[in-house]
């Protein structure tokens, strides 16, 4: 295993839920033999029926094993997969990387060179094999996290898997990965949960004022609490460090608001504004100036299709879309996000076709 090897299969998927079955479908579509394992027999039958592969049998010898089980079980299943497949490389698709590696080092140090972690940054609000698709990872980042003892050939194989699935492999150390996802995923989710929790105890009349802003801030809080609790617990150190920083800033904000200190509040708000601009733009490049066109759309079948057709006539690319439904009228407000220098052209075309549009 000292030289990089071509990914030829078989590939075994341990855990055929959304992510595992999606990896299996992508591998099968590429012509690789795929073996399926899961503690729930019906998941294997479903995934197999979708064309994702076949149940693993005695005597099968996978080249690569992909562990796609819940975070609380990652370490033990990785160690078992290494023991059961002495010639295979083992990776996983878990959202935390340092703790599974530590478990492998403790329980199977002689095999740690054959383990390289991975984390595709893709998912869905749905779960299970029926939610899977071979294109789930297309264009998405896939963190590959080799460690000091990892065999270069093992790292190469995991990178090939990411590319085969249509993802963009990004190399990070396990520790850097966990700090990155704490900042970009785990802590934002916890903040959203706190804000959404205040809505759960709000008087009904207050919620009638809900707009798109509160929906944007709280959307991810709707995720499975059990699963996300496991994820955060597995990344406790990085999450705790970042939460401590947020708590200090929250204390500053409370003091600024309570004391009417507009200058201190302005500093915090501008820092937040700068953070939104730091998020990578389209295809991972720098953000470009954008404008939002608000279009009133009657809440009736066919109107969205007509709006997109008319917008297409402008020759302007739509970068993003949001819909905010007016609670008092049978209409929605469609937000079309476009390049700032093209907004006038799109707005003019839409208005010429009878749409009520403004910025």
C-alpha positions as CSV (number, residue, x, y, z in Angstrom):
1,X,0.0,0.0,0.0
2,X,2.9,2.4,-0.4
3,X,1.9,3.6,-3.9
4,X,-1.4,5.2,-4.9
5,X,-3.9,2.7,-6.3
6,X,-6.7,3.1,-8.7
7,X,-10.2,2.8,-7.3
8,X,-11.5,-0.4,-9.0
9,X,-13.8,-1.9,-6.3
10,X,-15.5,-3.6,-4.8
11,X,-16.6,-0.8,-2.5
12,X,-18.5,-1.8,0.6
13,X,-21.0,0.6,2.2
14,X,-21.6,0.0,5.9
15,X,-24.8,1.9,6.7
16,X,-27.2,2.4,3.8
17,X,-29.1,5.6,4.8
18,X,-29.1,8.8,2.9
19,X,-25.4,9.3,2.6
20,X,-24.3,5.7,2.4
21,X,-26.9,4.8,-0.3
22,X,-26.0,8.0,-2.3
23,X,-22.3,7.0,-2.3
24,X,-23.4,3.5,-3.3
25,X,-25.5,4.8,-6.2
26,X,-22.7,7.0,-7.5
27,X,-20.2,4.1,-7.3
28,X,-22.6,1.7,-9.1
29,X,-23.3,4.3,-11.8
30,X,-19.5,4.5,-12.4
31,X,-19.5,0.7,-12.9
32,X,-18.0,-0.4,-9.6
33,X,-19.2,-3.4,-7.8
34,X,-20.9,-2.3,-4.5
35,X,-21.4,-4.4,-1.4
36,X,-24.1,-3.3,1.1
37,X,-24.2,-3.8,4.9
38,X,-26.6,-2.4,7.5
39,X,-28.0,-3.5,10.8
40,X,-31.5,-2.9,9.4
41,X,-32.1,-5.6,6.8
42,X,-34.9,-3.6,5.1
43,X,-32.5,-0.8,4.3
44,X,-30.2,-3.2,2.4
45,X,-33.2,-4.5,0.5
46,X,-34.4,-1.0,-0.4
47,X,-31.0,0.2,-1.5
48,X,-30.4,-3.0,-3.5
49,X,-33.8,-2.4,-5.2
50,X,-32.7,1.1,-6.2
51,X,-29.7,-0.4,-8.0
52,X,-27.1,0.7,-5.3
53,X,-25.5,-2.7,-5.1
54,X,-26.0,-6.1,-3.4
55,X,-25.7,-7.5,0.1
56,X,-22.2,-8.4,1.2
57,X,-21.6,-12.2,1.4
58,X,-19.0,-14.3,3.0
59,X,-15.8,-14.3,0.9
60,X,-16.3,-10.8,-0.5
61,X,-13.1,-8.7,-0.3
62,X,-13.7,-5.0,-0.7
63,X,-10.9,-2.7,-1.8
64,X,-12.5,0.3,0.0
65,X,-15.0,0.3,2.9
66,X,-17.1,3.4,3.5
67,X,-18.6,3.7,7.0
68,X,-21.8,5.7,7.0
69,X,-23.3,5.1,10.4
70,X,-24.6,7.5,13.1
71,X,-21.8,9.6,14.8
72,X,-22.1,7.8,18.2
73,X,-21.1,4.5,16.5
74,X,-18.5,5.7,14.0
75,X,-15.3,4.6,16.0
76,X,-16.4,1.1,16.8
77,X,-17.7,0.4,13.3
78,X,-14.5,1.7,11.7
79,X,-12.4,-0.5,14.0
80,X,-14.6,-3.5,13.2
81,X,-14.3,-2.8,9.4
82,X,-10.5,-2.6,9.6
83,X,-10.4,-5.9,11.5
84,X,-12.9,-7.7,9.1
85,X,-11.1,-6.4,6.0
86,X,-7.3,-6.6,6.5
87,X,-6.4,-5.6,3.0
88,X,-8.9,-2.8,2.6
89,X,-8.8,1.0,3.1
90,X,-11.5,2.3,5.4
91,X,-13.0,5.7,5.3
92,X,-16.2,7.3,6.6
93,X,-18.6,10.1,5.9
94,X,-19.1,11.4,9.5
95,X,-19.2,15.1,10.3
96,X,-16.5,14.9,13.0
97,X,-13.0,13.6,12.3
98,X,-10.7,13.8,15.4
99,X,-12.7,11.6,17.8
100,X,-13.1,8.6,15.4
101,X,-9.4,8.8,14.7
102,X,-8.6,8.8,18.4
103,X,-10.8,5.8,18.8
104,X,-9.0,3.9,16.0
105,X,-5.6,4.8,17.5
106,X,-6.6,3.5,20.9
107,X,-8.4,0.3,19.8
108,X,-6.6,-0.7,16.6
109,X,-3.2,1.1,16.4
110,X,-1.8,-1.5,14.0
111,X,-4.5,-0.7,11.4
112,X,-4.6,3.1,11.7
113,X,-2.5,3.6,8.5
114,X,-5.4,2.1,6.5
115,X,-8.0,4.6,7.9
116,X,-8.5,8.0,6.3
117,X,-11.5,10.1,7.3
118,X,-13.8,11.9,4.9
119,X,-16.8,14.2,5.2
120,X,-19.0,15.1,2.2
121,X,-20.6,18.5,2.8
122,X,-24.0,17.5,1.4
123,X,-27.2,16.2,2.8
124,X,-31.0,16.6,2.9
125,X,-33.8,17.2,5.3
126,X,-35.0,13.7,4.4
127,X,-33.3,10.5,5.6
128,X,-33.1,6.8,4.7
129,X,-32.2,5.0,1.4
130,X,-35.3,6.2,-0.4
131,X,-34.0,9.8,-0.1
132,X,-30.7,8.9,-1.7
133,X,-29.5,10.0,-5.1
134,X,-26.3,9.4,-7.2
135,X,-26.0,13.2,-7.7
136,X,-26.2,14.2,-4.1
137,X,-22.5,15.2,-3.9
138,X,-22.2,16.9,-7.4
139,X,-20.1,20.0,-7.0
140,X,-20.0,19.8,-3.2
141,X,-16.8,19.9,-1.1
142,X,-15.7,16.6,0.3
143,X,-13.2,16.9,3.2
144,X,-10.5,14.3,3.1
145,X,-8.6,14.2,6.4
146,X,-5.4,12.2,6.4
147,X,-3.3,12.0,9.6
148,X,0.4,11.6,10.2
149,X,0.3,7.8,10.1
150,X,-2.0,7.5,7.1
151,X,-0.7,5.5,4.1
152,X,-0.5,7.8,1.0
153,X,-2.2,5.1,-1.0
154,X,-5.1,5.2,1.4
155,X,-5.5,8.9,1.1
156,X,-5.3,8.7,-2.7
157,X,-8.1,6.1,-2.7
158,X,-10.4,8.3,-0.6
159,X,-9.8,11.3,-2.8
160,X,-10.7,9.2,-5.9
161,X,-13.9,8.2,-4.2
162,X,-14.8,11.8,-3.6
163,X,-14.1,12.7,-7.2
164,X,-16.0,9.7,-8.5
165,X,-19.0,10.9,-6.6
166,X,-18.8,14.3,-8.3
167,X,-17.5,16.1,-5.3
168,X,-14.5,18.4,-4.9
169,X,-11.9,16.8,-2.5
170,X,-10.4,19.2,0.0
171,X,-7.5,18.1,2.2
172,X,-7.6,19.1,5.9
173,X,-6.1,17.7,9.1
174,X,-8.8,16.1,11.3
175,X,-8.3,18.9,13.8
176,X,-8.7,21.7,11.3
177,X,-11.7,20.0,9.9
178,X,-13.4,19.9,13.2
179,X,-12.7,23.5,14.0
180,X,-14.0,24.5,10.5
181,X,-17.3,22.6,10.9
182,X,-17.7,24.0,14.4
183,X,-17.6,27.5,12.9
184,X,-19.6,26.9,9.8
185,X,-22.1,24.3,10.8
186,X,-22.3,23.2,14.5
187,X,-22.3,26.5,16.3
188,X,-24.7,28.1,13.7
189,X,-27.1,25.2,14.3
190,X,-27.0,25.7,18.0
191,X,-27.6,29.4,17.7
192,X,-30.5,28.7,15.4
193,X,-31.9,26.3,18.0
194,X,-31.8,29.0,20.7
195,X,-33.5,31.6,18.6
196,X,-36.1,29.1,17.4
197,X,-36.7,28.0,21.1
198,X,-37.8,31.6,21.9
199,X,-40.5,31.2,19.2
200,X,-41.9,28.0,20.7
201,X,-42.9,30.0,23.9
202,X,-44.0,33.2,22.1
203,X,-47.7,34.4,22.3
204,X,-49.5,33.4,19.1
205,X,-50.0,37.0,18.1
206,X,-46.3,37.6,18.0
207,X,-45.7,34.8,15.5
208,X,-48.2,36.4,13.0
209,X,-45.4,38.9,12.3
210,X,-43.0,36.2,11.2
211,X,-41.2,37.0,8.0
212,X,-38.5,35.5,5.8
213,X,-35.7,36.8,8.1
214,X,-36.7,34.6,11.1
215,X,-37.2,31.7,8.8
216,X,-33.7,32.1,7.4
217,X,-32.2,32.3,10.8
218,X,-34.0,29.3,12.3
219,X,-34.3,26.9,9.3
220,X,-31.5,24.5,10.3
221,X,-33.0,24.2,13.8
222,X,-35.6,21.9,12.3
223,X,-33.0,19.1,12.0
224,X,-33.1,15.9,14.0
225,X,-32.1,16.8,17.6
226,X,-30.9,13.2,18.3
227,X,-28.6,13.2,15.3
228,X,-27.3,16.7,15.9
229,X,-26.8,16.0,19.5
230,X,-24.4,13.2,18.6
231,X,-22.6,15.4,16.1
232,X,-22.0,18.2,18.6
233,X,-21.0,15.8,21.4
234,X,-18.4,14.3,19.0
235,X,-16.9,17.8,18.4
236,X,-17.2,19.1,22.0
237,X,-13.9,20.8,22.3
238,X,-14.0,22.9,19.1
239,X,-17.7,23.7,19.7
240,X,-17.1,24.7,23.3
241,X,-14.2,27.0,22.4
242,X,-16.3,28.8,19.8
243,X,-19.4,29.0,22.1
244,X,-17.3,30.7,24.7
245,X,-16.3,33.3,22.2
246,X,-19.9,33.8,21.2
247,X,-20.9,34.1,24.9
248,X,-18.4,36.9,25.4
249,X,-19.7,38.8,22.4
250,X,-23.3,38.2,23.6
251,X,-22.4,39.8,26.9
252,X,-21.0,42.7,25.0
253,X,-24.2,43.0,23.0
254,X,-26.4,42.8,26.0
255,X,-24.4,45.6,27.6
256,X,-24.4,47.7,24.5
257,X,-28.2,47.4,24.0
258,X,-28.9,47.9,27.7
259,X,-26.7,50.9,28.1
260,X,-27.8,52.5,24.8
261,X,-24.2,52.3,23.6
262,X,-24.8,52.8,19.8
263,X,-21.1,52.9,19.0
264,X,-20.4,49.5,20.7
265,X,-23.4,48.0,19.1
266,X,-22.3,49.3,15.7
267,X,-19.0,47.6,16.0
268,X,-20.7,44.2,16.7
269,X,-23.2,44.6,13.8
270,X,-20.4,45.6,11.4
271,X,-18.4,42.6,12.4
272,X,-21.4,40.4,11.6
273,X,-21.8,42.2,8.3
274,X,-18.2,41.5,7.5
275,X,-18.7,37.8,8.3
276,X,-21.5,37.5,5.7
277,X,-19.1,38.9,3.1
278,X,-16.4,36.4,4.1
279,X,-18.6,33.4,3.0
280,X,-17.3,32.1,-0.3
281,X,-19.4,33.0,-3.3
282,X,-20.5,31.0,-6.3
283,X,-18.3,28.0,-7.1
284,X,-16.1,28.8,-4.1
285,X,-14.9,32.1,-5.6
286,X,-15.1,35.6,-4.1
287,X,-18.5,37.1,-3.5
288,X,-19.8,39.5,-6.1
289,X,-22.2,42.4,-5.7
290,X,-25.7,41.2,-5.9
291,X,-29.2,42.8,-5.8
292,X,-32.6,41.4,-4.9
293,X,-35.6,41.9,-7.0
294,X,-38.9,41.4,-5.2
295,X,-41.8,40.1,-7.3
296,X,-45.4,39.7,-6.2
297,X,-46.7,36.3,-7.3
298,X,-50.3,35.1,-7.0
299,X,-50.4,31.8,-5.1
300,X,-51.8,29.8,-8.0
301,X,-50.5,26.9,-10.1
302,X,-48.3,27.8,-13.0
303,X,-47.3,31.3,-11.9
304,X,-43.8,30.3,-10.8
305,X,-43.2,28.7,-14.1
306,X,-44.4,31.8,-15.9
307,X,-42.2,34.0,-13.8
308,X,-39.1,32.0,-14.4
309,X,-39.8,31.9,-18.1
310,X,-40.2,35.7,-18.3
311,X,-37.1,36.1,-16.1
312,X,-35.2,33.9,-18.6
313,X,-36.1,36.3,-21.4
314,X,-33.9,38.9,-19.8
315,X,-30.8,36.8,-20.3
316,X,-29.8,37.4,-16.7
317,X,-28.7,34.5,-14.5
318,X,-30.6,34.0,-11.2
319,X,-28.1,33.4,-8.5
320,X,-30.5,32.4,-5.7
321,X,-34.3,32.3,-5.0
322,X,-36.4,32.8,-1.9
323,X,-40.2,32.8,-1.4
324,X,-41.9,34.7,1.4
325,X,-45.7,34.1,1.6
326,X,-47.9,37.1,2.7
327,X,-49.9,35.8,5.6
328,X,-52.7,38.3,4.9
329,X,-53.1,37.8,1.2
330,X,-53.1,34.9,-1.3
331,X,-49.8,35.9,-2.8
332,X,-46.1,35.3,-2.2
333,X,-43.2,37.5,-2.7
334,X,-40.5,35.9,-4.8
335,X,-36.9,37.2,-4.1
336,X,-34.7,36.9,-7.2
337,X,-31.1,37.4,-6.4
338,X,-29.1,38.5,-9.4
339,X,-25.8,40.3,-10.2
340,X,-26.1,43.9,-9.2
341,X,-25.1,45.2,-12.6
342,X,-27.9,43.1,-14.3
343,X,-30.7,43.9,-11.9
344,X,-32.1,46.9,-13.9
345,X,-32.4,44.8,-17.0
346,X,-34.3,41.9,-15.3
347,X,-36.6,44.3,-13.5
348,X,-37.4,46.1,-16.7
349,X,-38.2,42.9,-18.5
350,X,-40.4,41.6,-15.7
351,X,-42.4,44.8,-15.5
352,X,-42.9,44.8,-19.3
353,X,-44.6,41.5,-18.9
354,X,-47.0,42.6,-16.2
355,X,-45.2,41.6,-13.0
356,X,-45.1,43.9,-10.0
357,X,-41.4,44.1,-9.3
358,X,-39.2,46.4,-7.2
359,X,-35.9,46.5,-5.4
